[in-house]
Structures are given as C-alpha cells and as structure tokens.
C-alpha cells in the first residue's frame, strides 16, 4: 500500500523543512485527502501553521463554460494575498480527470493563462528550496493515463520518490551529492550542443547557474537544469514524447530555432494547439529552461511531467518562463516542458563530450 505518511514526513522534513511558526500552504485536490491530512498533522507536529487551498471537481469546467470574458480573466485578490503572505507551499499533484479541458477552445485557455500573469509571478517567487515543494498523489486518472493499474502506479510513484527505501531522506542526499559534482562542472561552460534523432540544437549558458534539483522543490526530482541565454538557441529539435498541456496531447513535435526564437513548429497531432501556445505572449517562443534527467527510479513514460522529465536517459526543455534562480530572464505566462529521449544522443559542453547514450561522462 502507498504510504502517505512516509511521503508527508519526507515532504515536511526534506522537501520543505517546516519549522516553528512557519505558515505553510497546502494546495491540492480533495481526492488527495489522505495525504492532505498527514501533511496537516506533520506541519502541526513541527510547530508550523497549515493553511489549506483545496480544489474540487468541476469548477474549472464551469468557469470556461459559463464564465464571461471578464470572469475568465478575473485575477483573484485572495489568491494574491495568499501567495504574498505564505512562507512556503506544499502543492499536491493530483487529478481525477486529465481530459477535463479537452472541449475548451485553445484560444480561451490562452486568454485565461495570459490573464493570470500576476498570479504566476507571485507563485514563481516561491520556486526555490525552502519555499515550495511539489509532491505527487497517485490517482486512478494518473494510473489510467500511464496504462497501469492503481496498485502498479502507486508502486511506481513510491519507487520514483525512493519511498521503497528504508531511509528516503538519505537516498535523496546521496543523489544530491552526485548532482552537485555535475552542476559544478556545468557552471564553468559557455556553450552546449544537443545531438540526437532529427536534432542538432545549440545554445549558450555562459553566466547562468546550473541548479541541482534534488527533491527540495519537486518530489520526485533528479535533474540538473538552467535557463539558457534567451537569444542563443539555434537549430532543430524533435521531441520523442508527446507534449502534454492541460491534459491535451500534442504529438511528434519538431521546433526550429533562430536567434533564440521558434521560427518553425510542426506536430503530427495537435498542431493547432501548439501554434496557439506559441502565440501566448512574446516569451512563449523562447526557451526558459534546459534540463537533463538523472532519476533511475523512473523507468517509463507516464504522460506526467512531474515524473517523465526526470528519467535518467532524457533531456527536456521548457518553452516560456525561466526559473529565476537559474539566472534565466525569459518572461511568459507559460512554462511548458517538452521531453526527448537521449539513449542514442550526445551532449557537448564547449568542446567536450559530456553525455552519451543516456549517461553522463563527467
């Protein structure tokens, strides 16, 4: 059985350590009630103040169906207050219907996303160790999407988070040390080149900080990432796996970059949505993040980027907003991760081959 208390302890002791009088927001879907209860308990035990923001089914669909343009683009002052006042956020990744927005016109989703820029700005200020932890809760919807039974999926999530280990915290500390050696090397480089199937992408990372993503913000984690120089990307990349946006799939995506900007975009399925997303704002056509996965506990694609982008034989890039702690400066209302298998690929740093066939050589 999936041990929700073990995950709650990991979240409040390692991912986002809770201390006396810290105001900790718990954001999540009501389906994750068992985990919410354990988080609430362990925040209290550590002297913190749990503050709940719980979602229920159907509200988003009702907003898009019956809301006027004014209502769809409304920016909640209560959400702004919450994000300004909270000391840390534990956000639970849980869903009951991944296709709930399939019937919503892409233009309407774009309109809503663009209107929430202020909220996104406030949220992004928490994207750093000690201020945000995103943790998973296995649901039937995620299991179905991954083509697993719920029991199989629970086991998959446990292994991805090292909950199957006697001491998950110690396992994450070991991975953190390994990744620290990698980021120290990458911090010294100026140029990168990604080579693979239908892919030859070059970009600059000089002056940017490589982040050791070791479970203190995302759980599971296991990746190193940075924000590339915004006008530097050139070349082509073809993504192995579908791009998932609000439960909708865009398959076989190929992007061509020039001077850091997407100049050509193709997809076998969902090309209309792809083009709408690229028109979200001026930053949506630029790369906000480039990353390489390291988590060996994640062994298969599940259509859930919280897991998939961490696979140790994959790289991914995000179109849109940079993550500020990396030194990236790109601004956008979206941050959309796209994943490429590198089992038969190479990564070059300046003149050195540092990664080949899914493995770091450093």
Backbone torsions as a table, in degrees:
resi	resn	phi	psi	omega
1	UNK	NA	142.3	179.5
2	UNK	-66.1	125.1	-173.7
3	UNK	-91.1	93.6	-177.1
4	UNK	-68.0	-32.3	179.7
5	UNK	-68.5	-37.6	178.2
6	UNK	-62.9	-38.0	177.4
7	UNK	-68.9	-40.1	179.3
8	UNK	-64.1	-38.4	177.6
9	UNK	-66.2	-44.9	177.3
10	UNK	-58.8	-42.1	-178.2
11	UNK	-64.9	-41.7	-173.6
12	UNK	-91.5	-11.9	178.2
13	UNK	-105.5	-32.0	-175.9
14	UNK	-116.2	-54.1	-175.4
15	UNK	-62.6	-51.3	177.5
16	UNK	-138.4	86.5	-177.1
17	UNK	-58.4	125.6	-177.8
18	UNK	-95.7	134.7	178.5
19	UNK	-128.7	174.6	-175.8
20	UNK	-52.5	128.5	173.6
21	UNK	70.5	7.0	175.4
22	UNK	-71.5	133.7	175.8
23	UNK	-89.1	112.2	-174.5
24	UNK	-113.0	116.1	176.9
25	UNK	-81.1	134.4	173.3
26	UNK	-111.1	113.7	-179.7
27	UNK	-112.1	126.9	179.6
28	UNK	-177.7	166.2	177.8
29	UNK	-78.2	146.4	-178.8
30	UNK	-59.2	-22.8	179.2
31	UNK	-61.8	-22.6	-179.4
32	UNK	-92.6	25.3	-176.8
33	UNK	-51.8	-42.5	179.2
34	UNK	-59.0	-38.9	178.4
35	UNK	-73.8	-39.5	177.8
36	UNK	-58.0	-42.8	-179.9
37	UNK	-63.4	-41.8	-179.8
38	UNK	-69.6	-37.1	175.2
39	UNK	-63.3	-44.7	179.1
40	UNK	-56.8	-46.0	-179.3
41	UNK	-61.2	-48.9	-173.4
42	UNK	-76.8	-23.6	170.2
43	UNK	-66.7	-43.7	177.3
44	UNK	-61.7	-44.5	-178.8
45	UNK	-61.2	-26.0	-179.3
46	UNK	-96.1	7.4	175.4
47	UNK	86.1	8.6	179.9
48	UNK	-88.0	176.7	-179.9
49	UNK	-118.4	103.8	178.8
50	UNK	-74.4	134.5	178.8
51	UNK	-125.6	121.4	-170.8
52	UNK	-96.3	141.0	170.7
53	UNK	-134.6	94.0	-171.5
54	UNK	-104.2	135.1	176.6
55	UNK	-100.5	150.5	173.8
56	UNK	-127.8	160.2	-177.2
57	UNK	-61.7	146.5	166.9
58	UNK	94.4	-19.0	-172.3
59	UNK	-69.2	-40.2	179.9
60	UNK	-64.3	-42.7	178.9
61	UNK	-62.1	-39.1	179.1
62	UNK	-65.4	-39.0	179.1
63	UNK	-61.4	-47.3	-179.0
64	UNK	-70.2	-29.6	-177.5
65	UNK	-80.6	-43.8	-172.4
66	UNK	-111.6	-10.7	-176.9
67	UNK	-76.5	139.9	172.9
68	UNK	-74.9	172.1	177.6
69	UNK	-58.5	-38.7	179.2
70	UNK	-62.9	-39.2	-179.1
71	UNK	-74.7	-39.4	179.9
72	UNK	-63.8	-33.9	-176.7
73	UNK	-97.3	6.2	-180.0
74	UNK	-62.5	137.2	176.5
75	UNK	-106.6	115.2	-174.1
76	UNK	-70.0	122.7	176.4
77	UNK	-68.6	-25.6	179.8
78	UNK	-71.5	-38.6	176.0
79	UNK	-65.8	-40.4	177.6
80	UNK	-60.6	-44.8	-179.9
81	UNK	-62.1	-44.7	179.4
82	UNK	-57.6	-48.1	-176.6
83	UNK	-69.8	-28.7	178.7
84	UNK	-76.4	-34.6	-171.3
85	UNK	-93.6	-21.2	-173.1
86	UNK	-76.7	146.0	178.7
87	UNK	-86.7	-31.1	-179.4
88	UNK	-158.9	156.0	-178.1
89	UNK	-126.6	129.7	167.1
90	UNK	-108.1	110.7	-176.7
91	UNK	-104.9	123.2	-177.3
92	UNK	-93.8	124.9	179.8
93	UNK	-88.9	98.7	-178.6
94	UNK	-147.5	143.7	-177.9
95	UNK	-152.1	149.5	178.8
96	UNK	-106.5	-18.2	-179.0
97	UNK	-150.4	103.8	-176.6
98	UNK	-78.2	-8.6	-178.7
99	UNK	-108.4	14.8	-172.5
100	UNK	-60.9	-24.1	-177.5
101	UNK	-106.2	13.1	-176.6
102	UNK	-60.3	-31.0	-177.8
103	UNK	-90.4	0.3	-178.9
104	UNK	-84.0	129.8	178.7
105	UNK	-56.7	133.9	-179.6
106	UNK	-53.7	-34.5	-178.9
107	UNK	-63.8	-33.9	-179.4
108	UNK	-72.4	-38.2	176.2
109	UNK	-64.1	-42.8	177.8
110	UNK	-59.6	-43.1	-179.6
111	UNK	-61.1	-45.3	180.0
112	UNK	-64.3	-46.4	-178.1
113	UNK	-60.8	-45.8	-178.6
114	UNK	-63.9	-33.3	-176.8
115	UNK	-71.5	-20.4	-175.1
116	UNK	-94.9	21.7	-176.7
117	UNK	-55.5	-42.2	-178.3
118	UNK	-65.0	-40.4	177.9
119	UNK	-64.4	-43.9	-179.6
120	UNK	-63.3	-40.3	177.9
121	UNK	-58.9	-44.7	179.8
122	UNK	-66.2	-40.0	179.0
123	UNK	-65.1	-42.3	-176.4
124	UNK	-63.9	-23.3	176.9
125	UNK	-65.8	-20.3	178.4
126	UNK	-89.1	-5.9	-175.9
127	UNK	-79.7	79.2	177.7
128	UNK	-165.4	156.0	179.6
129	UNK	-57.0	135.6	179.4
130	UNK	90.0	-7.3	-178.6
131	UNK	-122.1	-18.0	-178.1
132	UNK	-149.9	137.7	169.9
133	UNK	-137.2	123.1	175.5
134	UNK	-104.5	119.1	-175.3
135	UNK	-126.2	153.6	-175.0
136	UNK	-94.4	155.7	168.5
137	UNK	-135.1	117.7	-175.8
138	UNK	-69.9	127.5	179.2
139	UNK	-125.5	166.9	177.1
140	UNK	-59.2	-38.3	-178.2
141	UNK	-62.5	-45.6	178.8
142	UNK	-65.7	-39.9	179.5
143	UNK	-62.7	-43.9	178.8
144	UNK	-63.3	-42.9	179.9
145	UNK	-62.4	-36.1	-179.9
146	UNK	-84.9	-0.4	-178.9
147	UNK	59.2	48.7	176.5
148	UNK	-131.8	161.6	167.4
149	UNK	-74.5	163.2	179.1
150	UNK	-60.9	-39.2	-179.5
151	UNK	-65.2	-41.2	176.5
152	UNK	-62.2	-42.4	-177.2
153	UNK	-68.5	-39.2	176.3
154	UNK	-59.4	-40.9	178.5
155	UNK	-66.1	-39.9	177.2
156	UNK	-60.3	-47.1	-179.4
157	UNK	-63.6	-42.1	179.9
158	UNK	-59.9	-44.5	-179.4
159	UNK	-69.0	-36.7	179.1
160	UNK	-64.0	-31.7	-179.2
161	UNK	-95.9	2.1	-176.6
162	UNK	63.6	24.6	176.7
163	UNK	-72.6	-13.5	176.8
164	UNK	-80.6	-8.2	178.6
165	UNK	-88.1	156.1	-179.2
166	UNK	-62.0	-40.3	-178.6
167	UNK	-130.5	87.1	-178.5
168	UNK	-57.2	-37.3	-178.9
169	UNK	-60.5	-43.6	180.0
170	UNK	-65.2	-36.8	178.3
171	UNK	-63.8	-40.8	178.7
172	UNK	-68.7	-32.8	176.7
173	UNK	-66.1	-36.5	177.2
174	UNK	-64.1	-45.8	178.9
175	UNK	-63.1	-38.4	-180.0
176	UNK	-59.4	-43.0	179.9
177	UNK	-64.7	-41.3	178.9
178	UNK	-62.3	-45.8	-178.8
179	UNK	-69.0	-29.3	179.2
180	UNK	-62.6	-37.9	177.6
181	UNK	-64.5	-36.9	179.5
182	UNK	-68.6	-46.2	-177.4
183	UNK	-66.5	-33.0	177.5
184	UNK	-62.7	-36.6	177.0
185	UNK	-70.4	-46.0	-175.9
186	UNK	-67.5	-29.5	179.2
187	UNK	-60.7	-19.0	-175.8
188	UNK	-92.7	-6.9	-173.4
189	UNK	-92.9	163.4	-178.1
190	UNK	-112.3	-39.5	-173.7
191	UNK	-128.4	147.8	177.0
192	UNK	-131.3	150.8	177.0
193	UNK	-138.7	127.6	178.7
194	UNK	-108.9	123.6	-176.3
195	UNK	-124.6	132.5	178.8
196	UNK	-171.4	-162.8	-179.6
197	UNK	-59.6	121.0	-179.6
198	UNK	52.3	32.0	-174.8
199	UNK	-138.5	129.7	168.6
200	UNK	-153.7	93.6	-173.3
201	UNK	-118.3	127.4	178.9
202	UNK	-116.6	143.8	176.1
203	UNK	-157.9	164.4	-179.0
204	UNK	-105.6	142.3	178.4
205	UNK	-130.3	11.6	-178.7
206	UNK	-60.0	131.9	179.2
207	UNK	83.3	-1.0	179.7
208	UNK	-99.7	155.3	-177.4
209	UNK	-99.7	126.5	174.1
210	UNK	-84.4	128.2	-174.5
211	UNK	-99.4	132.9	174.7
212	UNK	-86.5	95.6	-179.2
213	UNK	-85.9	98.2	-168.1
214	UNK	-118.9	23.9	177.1
215	UNK	99.7	1.2	179.5
216	UNK	-84.6	-14.7	174.6
217	UNK	-119.0	-54.5	175.9
218	UNK	-101.9	136.6	172.0
219	UNK	-132.0	117.2	3.1
220	UNK	-75.8	160.7	173.8
221	UNK	-128.1	-151.1	-173.8
222	UNK	113.1	70.0	176.3
223	UNK	-163.2	159.4	169.2
224	UNK	-121.8	138.4	-175.2
225	UNK	-148.9	163.3	173.5
226	UNK	-152.2	174.9	173.8
227	UNK	-106.7	111.5	-177.8
228	UNK	-67.5	161.8	175.4
229	UNK	-59.5	129.4	-163.3
230	UNK	-62.9	-31.9	-177.1
231	UNK	-103.4	18.5	-170.1
232	UNK	-99.1	-22.8	-173.4
233	UNK	-65.1	132.6	174.8
234	UNK	-148.2	143.5	-178.4
235	UNK	114.7	-161.6	-172.4
236	UNK	-129.4	147.6	172.5
237	UNK	-140.3	134.9	175.8
238	UNK	-115.1	126.4	-174.2
239	UNK	-89.7	137.0	-176.1
240	UNK	-72.9	-39.0	-172.2
241	UNK	-109.0	158.4	178.3
242	UNK	-63.0	145.1	169.4
243	UNK	-82.9	130.0	-178.4
244	UNK	-108.5	122.8	177.7
245	UNK	-132.5	112.7	-178.3
246	UNK	50.9	44.4	176.5
247	UNK	82.5	-2.8	-179.2
248	UNK	-103.8	138.0	-174.9
249	UNK	-99.7	136.7	173.0
250	UNK	-121.1	116.0	-168.8
251	UNK	-103.1	146.8	174.8
252	UNK	53.6	61.3	-177.2
253	UNK	-85.0	132.4	171.1
254	UNK	-124.6	129.5	178.5
255	UNK	-121.8	139.9	175.2
256	UNK	-116.6	129.4	-177.2
257	UNK	-113.1	145.3	171.8
258	UNK	-144.5	128.5	-177.7
259	UNK	52.9	37.6	175.8
260	UNK	84.5	-2.3	-172.2
261	UNK	-119.2	142.9	175.0
262	UNK	-66.7	122.5	178.6
263	UNK	-111.9	-16.6	174.1
264	UNK	-142.7	140.8	179.3
265	UNK	-143.9	126.8	179.8
266	UNK	-131.8	151.7	174.4
267	UNK	-152.1	143.0	178.8
268	UNK	-70.0	-35.4	179.6
269	UNK	-140.1	134.9	177.3
270	UNK	83.8	24.3	-177.4
271	UNK	-63.4	-31.9	178.6
272	UNK	-61.6	-45.5	178.1
273	UNK	-65.9	-39.0	177.3
274	UNK	-56.5	-46.6	-178.2
275	UNK	-67.5	-35.8	177.3
276	UNK	-64.9	-42.0	-179.7
277	UNK	-64.4	-38.6	179.3
278	UNK	-67.1	-20.2	179.1
279	UNK	-95.1	5.6	-177.2
280	UNK	-53.9	-47.1	177.7
281	UNK	-165.3	-179.0	-174.1
282	UNK	-66.9	-26.3	-178.1
283	UNK	-84.9	-10.2	-175.3
284	UNK	-69.7	-18.6	-179.6
285	UNK	-93.0	2.9	-178.7
286	UNK	-114.0	160.9	-177.8
287	UNK	-87.0	123.5	177.8
288	UNK	-96.4	-19.5	-177.2
289	UNK	-152.8	143.6	169.5
290	UNK	-130.0	136.9	-170.5
291	UNK	-149.8	157.7	178.7
292	UNK	-131.1	126.5	-177.1
293	UNK	-81.4	153.3	-177.2
294	UNK	-138.5	0.1	-172.0
295	UNK	-83.7	110.0	-178.7
296	UNK	-78.1	-11.8	178.4
297	UNK	-78.1	-13.1	178.7
298	UNK	-101.8	109.4	-168.3
299	UNK	-113.3	-0.8	-177.9
300	UNK	-152.9	155.7	178.7
301	UNK	-77.3	130.2	-174.8
302	UNK	-121.9	3.6	-175.4
303	UNK	64.9	26.9	178.3
304	UNK	-133.4	106.6	-172.2
305	UNK	-66.1	-21.2	176.0
306	UNK	-57.8	-31.3	177.5
307	UNK	-99.6	-51.1	-167.1
308	UNK	-58.7	-40.1	-176.4
309	UNK	-68.2	-12.7	-178.7
310	UNK	-93.3	-5.1	-179.8
311	UNK	-53.9	136.1	-169.0
312	UNK	-75.1	-3.9	177.1
313	UNK	-113.1	21.6	-176.7
314	UNK	-127.5	156.1	167.3
315	UNK	-121.9	160.0	173.7
316	UNK	-146.7	158.0	170.6
317	UNK	-128.6	155.2	177.7
318	UNK	-115.8	127.0	170.4
319	UNK	-80.0	137.9	175.1
320	UNK	106.8	-142.5	-169.2
321	UNK	-58.7	134.8	172.5
322	UNK	-77.7	158.9	172.6
323	UNK	-93.1	115.3	-168.1
324	UNK	-53.0	-37.1	-175.8
325	UNK	-65.4	-15.0	178.3
326	UNK	-83.8	-10.5	-175.4
327	UNK	90.8	-2.4	177.5
328	UNK	-66.2	145.3	-174.9
329	UNK	-116.7	-0.5	-176.3
330	UNK	-69.6	135.7	-179.9
331	UNK	-113.9	135.9	179.3
332	UNK	-167.3	161.3	175.1
333	UNK	-84.2	-9.0	178.7
334	UNK	-116.5	156.1	168.3
335	UNK	-143.2	97.6	-168.0
336	UNK	-118.1	112.2	-176.6
337	UNK	-83.2	135.0	178.3
338	UNK	-128.2	136.1	-163.8
339	UNK	-115.5	136.0	178.0
340	UNK	-129.3	131.0	174.8
341	UNK	-72.6	131.9	-178.8
342	UNK	-117.9	23.9	178.7
343	UNK	-62.5	-22.0	176.2
344	UNK	-126.1	38.4	-177.1
345	UNK	-126.0	176.8	179.7
346	UNK	-137.8	150.9	171.9
347	UNK	-128.2	127.5	179.4
348	UNK	-111.1	136.2	175.9
349	UNK	-117.2	113.2	-169.7
350	UNK	54.4	-118.7	-177.5
351	UNK	-102.6	9.0	-173.6
352	UNK	-107.3	135.8	172.0
353	UNK	-80.0	114.6	-175.3
354	UNK	-110.7	-8.5	-174.6
355	UNK	-153.3	131.9	-179.4
356	UNK	-148.4	133.8	175.6
357	UNK	52.2	43.0	174.1
358	UNK	86.2	9.2	-177.1
359	UNK	-136.5	140.1	172.3
360	UNK	-70.8	142.8	176.9
361	UNK	-103.0	3.4	179.8
362	UNK	-112.1	NA	NA
